[in-house]
Amino acid sequence: MVKIMVGKILKTMRRKSNLSQEQIGKLIGYAKNTISQYENETRNADFDTIEKIANECGYKILFYNEETNDTLTTTNINREEI
């Protein structure tokens, strides 16, 4: 189920940014076919790819803890700490 949501989210971000699959592919260095595969769930995008697409579409990936109101993003955490 998560995989399905990732594809839908990628497609929604791209469409809301008025970008074609070809355009977003060129921006991040991937073929149109690869973007289509991510959006249609026939290929899994890794976190770095998801982040690149989000950034090019003007979105930021964040994780929010409702209990502590703490927010983590890829810009406020050192990945080597993980």
CORNOR-V195570 format. One record per backbone hydrogen bond with DSSP energy under -1.0 kcal/mol. NH is the residue of the N-H (numbers start at 0). CO is the residue of the C=O. E is the energy in kcal/mol with one decimal. If there is no record, write none. Layout:
# CORNOR-V195570
nh=NH co=CO e=E
nh=NH co=CO e=E
This chain:
# CORNOR-V195570
nh=4 co=0 e=-1.8
nh=5 co=1 e=-2.2
nh=6 co=2 e=-1.8
nh=7 co=3 e=-1.9
nh=8 co=4 e=-2.7
nh=9 co=5 e=-2.7
nh=10 co=6 e=-2.3
nh=11 co=7 e=-2.5
nh=12 co=8 e=-2.8
nh=13 co=9 e=-2.2
nh=14 co=10 e=-2.6
nh=15 co=11 e=-2.8
nh=16 co=12 e=-1.2
nh=17 co=14 e=-1.9
nh=18 co=13 e=-2.1
nh=23 co=19 e=-2.5
nh=24 co=20 e=-2.2
nh=25 co=21 e=-2.2
nh=26 co=22 e=-2.1
nh=27 co=23 e=-1.7
nh=28 co=24 e=-1.2
nh=29 co=24 e=-2.9
nh=34 co=30 e=-1.7
nh=35 co=31 e=-2.4
nh=36 co=32 e=-2.2
nh=37 co=33 e=-2.2
nh=38 co=34 e=-2.4
nh=39 co=35 e=-2.2
nh=41 co=36 e=-1.8
nh=42 co=36 e=-1.3
nh=49 co=45 e=-2.3
nh=50 co=46 e=-2.7
nh=51 co=47 e=-2.2
nh=52 co=48 e=-2.5
nh=53 co=49 e=-2.7
nh=54 co=50 e=-2.9
nh=55 co=51 e=-2.4
nh=56 co=52 e=-1.6
nh=57 co=54 e=-1.3
nh=58 co=53 e=-3.3
nh=62 co=71 e=-2.8
nh=64 co=69 e=-2.9
nh=68 co=64 e=-2.1
nh=71 co=62 e=-2.7
nh=80 co=77 e=-1.9
